[in-house]
Amino acid sequence: MTKIQSALVIGASRGIGRAIAKALLEWPSLQCLCTTYRNADSAGELFDINDPRLHRFPAEVTDEDSLRQLAQSIQNRNVHPELVIHCAGILHEPGLQPEKSMRQCDPSSLRRLFDVNSIGPLLVAKAIIPLMPRRQPTHFAALSAMVGSIGDNRLGGWYGYRASKAALNQFMRTLAIECRRTHPGLCVTSIHPGTTDTALSQPFQGNVKPGKLYSPEQSAARIIEVVLNGKPEESGRFVNWDGASIPF
């Protein structure tokens, strides 16, 4: 088992992020786990574990000032995360649903999807990667989606979500190239978690084939394993939950 001493999970209040945080707390080597929640309403949704290794911080991934405060709070605790997993993202919310045709594309909804799904992870990287160890093996991962693959797009629809995840993949690939110079031990990964039984997928689970809907715990375990198996020379990869490469 990889010995990770410090980790950060962005968006750990629910779903896959919550399951990843809980799984990491089971690691004997872990000394510090930092997690984020969006606001006071979601803070209480995080698991009620009284663990001195767990530190929770408010953070809004679309607000750079909020992320600078997060980075400062982590730095004040002298924490240098070896593993960062960005789990915050949206597919739908009140007033925003995946588009079935171009007639449903709305500029404000498209911007919202890009702000959260694409720009947000990049801003998190901008704030947090300077705190990560520069030489030793480290990992920065963001949850992407198979539908963000341009090469795999055969069904159409979901314009904003598809495009925002494709942009995320490009951001992570470009980040990986820069970090080869600044953090040569870092592996940057965009990973498709598979369709997971969370609030994000709930309205669309009727179309999922039997056996293809996974629990958050299943997805969390597989994500952690695949991410930690990544090597610096693979940085910038886009992979499935089983580690297989996905075309950009």
N, C-alpha and C positions, 0 to 999 in steps of 0.2 A: 504494500500500500504506500502510495506517495505520501511523504510527510509534509503536509502543509501546516504552518504554524499560524498564519494570519490570512483572513479572507474577507471579501466585501461582496455582498449580494444587494444589487439595486432592485428594488421592488419586491421586498420579501414579505409583504403583508398577506398575500393570498396566493393560491394557485401554485405554479411551478416554482416561483421564487421562494415561497414559504417552505415547500418541500425540500428544496435545495438547502436552505438554511438549516432546517431540522436535521438533514442528513449530515451536513458538515459538523454539526455539534456532536455527532457520534464519533468523530475522529479523535482518538486519544492524543494525537500530536497537536491538535488545534489549541492555540493559546488565546486567540482573539478572533471573534467574528463580528464584523460591523454589518449592519443591515439598514435599509432605508424604508421609510414609508412616506406617502405623499402628503397626508394631512392628518389632523387629529382624529378625524372620523375613521380613517383606516388603521391608525396606530393600534387600536385595540383588537384588530383582527389577527395580529401576529400571535403565534403560539405563546401561551403563558408559561414560559420556562424561566425559572429563577436560576440563571446560570451566570456567574461573574464574568465569563468570557464573552457574553453577548452584550453588544452595544448598539442601540437603535437611534437613528438620526432622521429628522425630517429632511426631505429633499424633493425638489421639483425638477425633473430632468429637462424641462424646457426653459428653466430660469438659471442663467449662468451665475448670478449672485448667490443663489441657493446652493449651487454646486461648489462654489468657492468656499462657502461656509462649511459645507460637508468636508471638503479637503482639509480645511483648517482644523476642524474638530478631530479628524483622524490623525493629522500631524501632531496635534497637541497631546495625543495619547502615545506618541512615538510608535505608531503602527505603520508598517510598510507592507501592504498587502501583496501576497504572492499569488493570489487567485482572486480575480474579479469576474463576476458573472452578472451581466445586465439583463434583467428579466422584465423590465417595464415596457409595456407596449399596448396598443389598442387596435382592435378590429372594428368595434362598434361601441357606441355610447349614446345617450339620449340625443337625438337629432342627427345622428351619424350612423349610416348603415352601408355595408358593401354595395357597390353599384352593380347592377345587372346589365346596364348599357351606358353608352356615353351620354345619353340624355339625362342621366341621373348624376353626372359629375358636377360637383359644386365646388367652387374655388376655396371657400372657407373650410370645407370638410377635407379637401385635399391638403391644404396647408396644415391643418390639425394633425393629420396622419403623418406627414413629413416631420413636423415638429417633434412628435413623440417617438416615432419609430425609426427615424433616420438621424435627425440632428441631435436628438437627446443623447443617444449612445456616444456620439462623437464628442459632445460637450462633457460627458462623464469621463471619457478617455482623456480629454484635454486637462481636466481637473485632477484626475487620480493617477494616471501613469507616471507623472513626475515623482510620486511618492513610492512607486514600486521599486524593488531592488533592480539594479541596472545589469548585473552580470549573471546572477544565478537564474536557474529555470523559473519562469513565471508565466502566468496565463491571464489573458483578457479575452472574455467571450461575451457574445451578444446573441440572444435568441432571435433567429431569423425565421424564415418560413420557406417551404418548398415552392409555394406560389410566387415567391420573389425571384425565382429562376426565370430569366428571359428565355433560355434555351428549352426549358421544360413547359413553357406556356402554350398549351394546346386548347384550352377551354375558353380563354378570354374572361371578361368580367372582372369585378373586384379591382378596378383601375387603381384607386388610391392605395389600397393595402399592398397590392403587388408592387407598384412602383416605389412605395416607401421602403419596402424590404429589399428591393433591388438596389436602391440608393444606399441603404445600410450596408449591404455587402460591398459596394464600391468604397464606401468610407472606410470599412474595416480593412479592405485590401490595401488601400492607400496608406492607412495608418501603419500597417505591417511593414511596408516598404520604408517608411521614415524611421520606425523603431528598430530596424536592423542596425542602424547607426547608433541610436541613443540607448537602446535596451536590447543588446544582442541575444540575451537569454529568453526574450519574450516570444510567446506564440499567441497570435491573435486569431480567434476562431469565430466564424458565424455558423451557428448550428440550428438545424431544423429539429424541434423536439418531438415531432410526431403529433398527431391529433390527441390532445390531452383533455381529460374531463375537468374543465375549468369554466369559469363564467365567460371567458373569451370565446370558447368553441360551442357553448351550450345551445345557442339558437340554431346551430348548423349540424348537430350531431345525428340528425335523422338520415343524413346522406353518408354516414361513415359505415364502412363495411364491418361485419362482425369480426371481433378480435383486433380491430385497428383503432379502438378508442382506449387510450392508456390512462392509468391513474397518475396523479401528480407524483406519487412516490416512485412509480416505475420510470417516468420520464426524468425525474431528478437524478436517480441513480445512474441512468445511462448517460445523461448530459455530463455529469461530473467525471465519469470514467473516460468518455471520449475527449473531453476538454483536456484533462490531465495527461492523456496519452499523446497530446500534440507536441511536436518538436519544433524548435526555433526555425529550422529550415522549411517547415510547413506553414509558417505564419502567413496569415492572409487567406487561409482556406475557407471554403464553404462546404459544410458536411452535413450528412444526415445523422439521426440519433444513433445509428449503428456504426458511424465512422466512415461510411462510403461518401465519396466526393459527389457533389451536386453541381451540374453545369451552371455557370453564372448567367 
